[in-house]
Amino acid sequence: MALGAYIGVSAALFALGLICIISRRNILYVLFGVEMILNAASINFAAFNRFNGGGLEGRVFVVFIIILAAAESAIALAIVLNVYHLMKTVKPSEADFLRE
């Protein structure tokens, strides 16, 4: 598979993540969009690592992104569950109790 195919898949995944973040009003879908964007970056790092010598730099970045995504998911899910427990909604526009 050529480098262009990897970049195409990564660009499509990034675009889907961005559309998911912009168009959805549910915080869970926004988190899914962030995960898609992180996976797109991971695909780019792995692809450029494969086609530029195959050192460890790209693989280290991919592992770091995977660890970062797992930590982000756990913390964000805890925040979402807490907001839902307090406000009975997962819409970011309605969770405004800190404004008062």
Secondary structure, DSSP 8 states (H G I E B T S, - for coil): --HHHHHHHHHHHHHHHHHHHHH--SHHHHHHHHHHHHHHHHHHHHHHHHHTT--SHHHHHHHHHHHHHHHHHHHHHHHHHHHHHHHS---TTT--TT--
